[in-house]
Amino acid sequence: MMSFYSSLARRPAWLAARVSWLLPLFFAGLVVSAGLAKACALLMAVLGLAAVCLPGRHIDRLDRRFMLAAAVLPVVYVLNMSLLGWNARLLDRPAHLLAAVFVYLLFRRIGLARVSVLRGLAIAGAGCMLVALAALAQGGGQGLLALNAGRPMGPFSSPGPFGNYSAVVAMVALAGGLAAGRGHSQTGLPLLVPLAIIGGTVAAILSGTRSAWVALPLMALLALQMPGRQRLPRRPLVLAGVLALLVAMLIGQRIWGRVEEGVFEVLAYQADPAAVSARETSLGLRLLSWQWGWEQFLAHPWLGLGMARFRGAVEAAVAAGVLPSVLIHFNGLHNLFIDHLTTTGVLGTLAMLAFWIGMVGFFAAQRRAADPDKRLFATWGLILLLGEFVFSNVGSMFASSLGTLTFTVMLAVFAAGAHPATPAR
């Protein structure tokens, strides 16, 4: 144990060179094995805890800002359950934000190179595309090849997070390809970046996840607005346009079918909200649950129903015929604001806003740094937050176990890389 601490304290470059490979392994786990991703995240958190215990570690104002923003939601959830009923299982996914603090502190101590992230993105992008193509080609199967209503989902619990985070991988890689700064640490980027962009985009489209489709152009626009980015190379841009056109032609009917289906579901619900055929559709369920959630907020405005009481309230509404039985299996009401207003009231919603404002402020402050790597990591953080904001407003924060892990680890890594005092690698 003493030798481990000695290595951590005296040989940060040696340790950083080895820990940096945990990131590609983590991203590989997002494609092929949730267990691998969780093991890598746990190891990074444990190493971060060890780094905190070593002498000479200074926590500055920006560190405290990140840590406070990460802690605000779990703390308010604990307060809500202390007052309105306790269910420790509900803290499992929010607690990932607290574990992410230690991942953040690990990379703040040992440093982080952009190429480590891009290696992982290339693995994730190419892997997600291969998994999606194989699943669709074989008509589904067990494990990675499982389909949900004809939609691939990889190791995730549903096609939604699979498509959403494939889109994040693609657009984060796009920002990496546009970032200024070339050196010995950037060897191999010309190959890594297209792999991640093409693979992640194809997987997001094939997943049939409409929230990913909405987020893709928004995240791309943010990447293109990165201060100090390189000029767009003409030849790769033309190639990307041709590839995008070919993909659109090949699966255009699939995309249009999902869009047309969504429009039909909204119109059907507006025409007759009481009809079973209108209520028990993807968007019909969302509209119905949002309406019910708003009514619960008006009845319990300050603290909400209570996180621990939410499931019982949904079951009672189902028994009364107000909600369809399928909503019993959902963890929330498919909207970031309605979820918090319903379960935690005004207090919890303010805490949720504090989380978003704190995190956006953290990255925005570093977006115009003189160091191009700091600008890149700050842009990566903002892209991730933008994507998650879109996803959680038609889904829920912490909607899936692996999706929560993906979001929190990437958030911690990008924040550590954006900090001005993090050592360069």
C-alpha positions in Angstrom: 0.0 0.0 0.0 2.9 2.4 0.9 4.5 1.7 -2.5 1.2 2.5 -4.2 1.0 5.9 -2.4 4.6 6.5 -3.1 4.1 6.0 -6.9 1.0 8.2 -6.8 2.8 11.0 -5.0 6.3 10.8 -6.6 5.7 9.5 -10.1 2.5 11.3 -11.4 3.7 11.0 -15.0 4.2 7.2 -14.7 0.8 6.9 -13.1 -0.9 9.2 -15.6 0.5 7.2 -18.6 -1.3 4.1 -17.2 -4.5 5.6 -15.8 -5.0 7.3 -19.2 -5.8 3.9 -20.7 -8.7 3.5 -18.3 -10.6 6.1 -20.4 -10.5 4.0 -23.6 -11.4 0.9 -21.6 -14.4 2.8 -20.1 -15.6 3.8 -23.5 -15.2 0.3 -24.7 -17.4 -0.9 -21.9 -20.1 1.5 -23.1 -20.2 -0.5 -26.3 -19.7 -4.1 -25.2 -20.0 -4.5 -21.5 -21.7 -2.4 -18.8 -19.7 -4.3 -16.2 -16.4 -3.2 -17.8 -17.5 0.4 -17.9 -18.6 0.3 -14.2 -15.3 -1.4 -13.1 -13.3 1.3 -14.9 -15.4 4.1 -13.3 -15.0 2.5 -9.9 -11.3 2.2 -10.2 -11.0 5.8 -11.3 -13.1 6.9 -8.3 -11.0 4.8 -5.9 -7.7 6.2 -7.3 -9.2 9.7 -7.0 -10.0 9.1 -3.3 -6.4 7.9 -2.8 -5.1 11.1 -4.6 -7.2 13.2 -2.2 -5.6 11.6 0.8 -2.1 12.4 -0.3 -0.3 15.5 1.1 0.1 18.6 -1.1 -3.3 18.4 -2.7 -4.8 21.9 -3.0 -8.6 22.4 -3.6 -9.1 25.8 -5.2 -12.2 27.9 -5.9 -12.9 26.3 -9.2 -12.6 22.8 -7.7 -15.1 23.8 -5.0 -17.4 25.2 -7.7 -17.5 21.9 -9.5 -17.9 19.9 -6.3 -20.7 22.0 -5.0 -22.6 21.8 -8.3 -22.2 18.0 -8.3 -23.4 17.7 -4.7 -26.4 19.9 -4.8 -28.9 17.4 -6.3 -28.0 14.4 -4.1 -28.1 16.6 -1.0 -31.6 17.9 -1.9 -32.8 14.4 -2.7 -31.7 13.2 0.8 -33.4 16.2 2.4 -36.6 15.5 0.4 -36.7 11.8 1.5 -35.8 12.7 5.1 -39.0 14.8 5.2 -41.4 12.8 3.1 -40.3 9.2 3.3 -37.2 7.2 2.7 -36.1 4.9 -0.1 -32.3 4.5 -0.3 -32.5 2.8 -3.7 -33.5 6.1 -5.2 -30.2 7.6 -4.4 -28.2 5.0 -6.4 -28.1 6.9 -9.6 -27.9 10.5 -8.2 -25.0 9.3 -6.0 -23.0 8.9 -9.3 -22.5 12.6 -9.2 -20.7 12.3 -5.8 -18.5 9.5 -7.2 -17.7 11.7 -10.2 -16.1 14.2 -7.9 -13.4 11.6 -7.1 -12.9 10.9 -10.8 -12.5 14.6 -11.3 -10.0 14.9 -8.5 -7.9 12.0 -9.9 -7.4 13.7 -13.3 -6.9 17.1 -11.7 -4.0 15.6 -9.9 -2.3 13.5 -12.6 -3.3 15.4 -15.7 -5.2 14.4 -18.8 -4.4 14.4 -22.6 -7.0 15.0 -25.3 -5.7 12.0 -27.2 -6.8 9.6 -24.4 -10.3 10.8 -24.7 -10.2 10.6 -28.5 -9.0 7.0 -28.4 -12.0 6.2 -26.3 -14.4 8.1 -28.5 -13.0 6.2 -31.6 -13.6 2.9 -29.9 -17.1 3.9 -28.7 -18.1 5.4 -32.1 -16.9 2.5 -34.2 -18.2 -0.1 -31.7 -21.7 1.4 -31.4 -22.0 1.5 -35.2 -20.9 -2.2 -35.6 -23.3 -3.3 -32.8 -26.2 -1.4 -34.3 -25.5 -2.7 -37.8 -25.1 -6.3 -36.6 -28.2 -6.2 -34.5 -30.4 -4.9 -37.3 -28.8 -7.2 -39.9 -29.5 -10.3 -37.8 -33.0 -9.2 -36.7 -32.0 -9.0 -33.1 -30.8 -11.6 -30.6 -29.4 -11.9 -27.1 -27.2 -9.5 -25.3 -25.6 -6.9 -27.5 -27.7 -7.8 -30.5 -31.0 -7.2 -28.7 -33.6 -5.1 -30.3 -36.5 -3.1 -28.8 -39.3 -2.6 -31.2 -36.8 -3.1 -34.0 -34.3 -0.6 -32.5 -30.7 -1.6 -31.4 -29.7 -0.8 -27.8 -26.3 -2.4 -27.2 -25.4 -2.8 -23.5 -27.9 0.0 -22.5 -31.3 -0.8 -21.1 -33.1 0.7 -24.0 -32.5 2.3 -27.5 -32.9 5.8 -26.0 -29.6 6.1 -24.1 -27.8 4.0 -26.7 -28.7 6.5 -29.4 -28.3 9.6 -27.2 -24.8 8.9 -26.1 -23.7 7.7 -29.5 -24.7 11.2 -30.7 -22.7 12.7 -27.8 -19.6 10.6 -28.8 -19.9 11.8 -32.4 -20.2 15.5 -31.7 -17.5 15.5 -29.0 -15.2 13.9 -31.5 -16.2 16.6 -34.0 -15.1 19.3 -31.6 -11.8 17.3 -31.1 -11.2 17.3 -34.8 -11.8 21.1 -35.0 -9.7 22.0 -32.0 -6.5 24.0 -32.5 -3.1 22.6 -31.3 -1.1 19.9 -32.8 1.8 18.2 -31.2 3.4 14.8 -30.5 0.4 13.9 -28.3 -2.0 14.3 -31.2 -0.5 11.4 -33.2 -3.2 9.4 -34.8 -6.0 12.0 -34.5 -6.8 12.1 -38.3 -7.9 8.4 -38.0 -9.5 8.6 -34.5 -11.8 11.5 -35.2 -13.6 10.3 -38.4 -14.1 6.8 -36.7 -15.8 8.4 -33.8 -17.9 10.9 -35.8 -19.1 8.5 -38.4 -19.7 5.6 -36.0 -21.5 7.6 -33.4 -23.7 9.4 -35.9 -24.7 6.2 -37.7 -25.5 4.5 -34.4 -27.6 7.4 -33.2 -29.6 7.4 -36.5 -30.0 3.7 -36.5 -31.2 3.7 -32.9 -34.4 5.5 -34.0 -33.9 7.9 -31.0 -35.6 11.2 -31.9 -34.0 13.1 -29.0 -30.6 12.2 -30.4 -31.6 13.4 -33.8 -32.7 16.7 -32.3 -29.5 17.1 -30.3 -27.1 16.2 -33.1 -27.3 19.5 -35.0 -27.5 21.6 -31.8 -24.3 19.9 -30.5 -22.6 20.3 -33.9 -23.4 24.0 -33.9 -21.8 24.3 -30.5 -18.7 22.5 -31.7 -18.5 24.8 -34.7 -18.7 27.8 -32.5 -15.6 26.8 -30.4 -13.3 29.8 -30.0 -10.0 29.5 -31.7 -11.0 26.4 -33.7 -9.2 25.4 -36.9 -10.7 26.3 -40.2 -12.9 23.6 -41.7 -10.8 21.6 -44.2 -12.5 21.6 -47.6 -11.8 18.0 -48.8 -12.9 16.2 -45.6 -15.9 18.5 -45.4 -17.0 17.5 -48.9 -16.4 13.8 -48.1 -18.5 14.2 -44.9 -21.3 15.8 -46.9 -21.3 12.9 -49.4 -21.4 10.3 -46.7 -24.2 12.1 -44.9 -26.2 12.2 -48.2 -25.6 8.5 -48.8 -26.7 7.7 -45.2 -29.8 9.8 -45.6 -30.7 8.0 -48.9 -30.2 4.6 -47.4 -32.2 5.1 -44.2 -34.3 8.1 -45.1 -37.5 6.1 -45.0 -36.6 4.9 -41.5 -36.0 8.4 -40.3 -39.1 9.8 -41.9 -41.2 7.0 -40.5 -40.1 7.8 -36.9 -40.9 11.6 -37.5 -44.2 10.8 -39.1 -45.1 8.5 -36.2 -44.3 11.2 -33.6 -46.5 13.8 -35.4 -49.4 11.3 -35.7 -49.1 10.5 -32.0 -49.3 14.1 -30.9 -52.2 14.9 -33.2 -54.1 11.8 -32.0 -53.6 12.8 -28.3 -54.8 16.3 -29.0 -57.9 15.0 -30.8 -59.0 12.7 -28.0 -56.8 12.5 -24.9 -59.1 9.9 -23.3 -58.7 7.3 -26.1 -56.6 4.3 -25.2 -55.1 4.3 -28.7 -53.9 7.9 -28.2 -52.7 7.6 -24.6 -50.6 4.4 -24.9 -48.2 5.6 -27.5 -44.6 6.9 -27.1 -45.5 10.6 -27.2 -49.1 10.1 -25.9 -47.7 8.6 -22.7 -45.4 11.6 -22.3 -48.1 14.1 -22.8 -50.5 12.3 -20.4 -47.8 11.9 -17.7 -46.8 15.6 -18.0 -50.4 16.7 -17.5 -50.7 14.4 -14.5 -47.4 15.5 -13.0 -48.3 19.2 -13.3 -51.5 18.5 -11.4 -49.6 16.8 -8.6 -47.2 19.8 -8.5 -50.1 22.2 -8.1 -51.4 20.1 -5.2 -47.9 19.9 -3.5 -46.0 22.9 -4.7 -43.1 23.3 -2.2 -41.7 19.8 -1.6 -43.7 17.8 -4.3 -45.1 14.4 -3.7 -41.9 13.2 -2.3 -39.4 11.0 -4.2 -40.3 7.9 -2.1 -44.0 8.5 -2.5 -43.9 8.9 -6.3 -44.2 5.2 -7.2 -47.2 4.8 -4.8 -48.9 7.8 -6.3 -48.5 6.5 -9.9 -49.9 3.1 -8.8 -52.9 4.7 -7.2 -53.5 6.7 -10.4 -53.3 3.6 -12.5 -55.7 1.8 -10.1 -58.1 4.7 -10.5 -57.9 4.6 -14.3 -56.3 8.0 -14.5 -53.0 6.6 -15.9 -52.3 3.5 -18.0 -50.6 0.6 -16.3 -47.5 0.8 -18.5 -46.4 4.0 -16.6 -45.8 1.8 -13.5 -42.6 0.6 -15.1 -41.2 4.0 -15.7 -38.8 5.8 -13.3 -40.1 9.3 -14.0 -42.4 11.4 -16.2 -40.1 11.9 -19.2 -39.3 15.6 -18.6 -36.6 17.2 -16.5 -38.8 20.0 -15.1 -42.0 18.0 -14.6 -40.1 15.3 -12.9 -38.6 17.6 -10.3 -41.7 19.7 -9.8 -43.8 16.6 -9.2 -41.4 14.7 -6.9 -39.4 17.5 -5.2 -41.5 20.6 -5.8 -40.1 24.1 -6.0 -37.1 23.3 -3.7 -35.9 20.4 -5.8 -36.4 22.3 -9.0 -34.3 25.1 -7.8 -31.6 22.6 -6.8 -31.8 21.1 -10.3 -31.4 24.5 -11.9 -28.4 25.2 -9.6 -26.8 22.0 -10.9 -27.2 23.1 -14.5 -26.2 26.7 -13.9 -23.2 25.7 -11.9 -21.9 23.2 -14.5 -22.5 25.5 -17.5 -20.8 28.3 -15.6 -17.8 26.1 -14.8 -17.2 25.2 -18.5 -18.2 28.6 -19.9 -15.6 30.3 -17.8 -12.8 28.2 -19.4 -14.1 28.3 -23.0 -11.9 31.2 -24.0 -8.7 30.0 -22.2 -5.4 30.7 -23.9 -4.5 27.0 -23.9 -6.3 25.2 -26.8 -6.6 22.0 -24.8 -8.5 23.8 -22.0 -10.8 25.4 -24.6 -11.4 21.9 -26.1 -12.3 20.3 -22.8 -14.5 23.2 -21.9 -16.3 22.8 -25.2 -16.6 19.1 -24.6 -18.3 19.8 -21.3 -20.8 22.2 -22.8 -21.6 19.7 -25.7 -22.3 17.0 -23.1 -24.5 19.3 -21.0 -26.4 20.5 -24.1 -27.1 16.9 -25.2 -28.1 15.8 -21.7 -30.5 18.7 -21.4 -32.2 17.8 -24.6 -32.4 14.1 -23.6 -33.7 14.7 -20.1 -36.5 17.0 -21.4 -38.1 14.2 -23.3 -36.8 11.5 -20.9 -35.5 11.9 -17.4 -32.2 12.6 -15.6 -30.7 9.4 -14.4 -33.1 7.5 -16.7 -30.8 4.5 -17.1 -28.0 3.0 -15.0 -25.4 3.0 -17.8 -26.6 6.3 -19.2 -26.1 7.9 -15.7 -22.6 6.4 -15.5 -21.7 7.7 -19.0 -22.9 11.2 -18.2 -21.3 11.6 -14.8 -17.9 10.1 -15.8 -17.7 12.2 -19.0 -18.7 15.3 -17.0 -15.9 14.7 -14.4 -13.3 14.0 -17.1 -14.1 17.1 -19.2 -14.2 19.3 -16.1 -10.8 18.1 -14.9 -9.3 18.7 -18.4 -10.8 22.2 -18.6 -9.4 23.3 -15.2 -6.5 25.8 -15.8 -4.3 24.1 -13.2 -4.6 20.5 -14.4 -1.2 19.3 -15.6 -0.8 19.0 -19.4 0.0 15.5 -20.7 
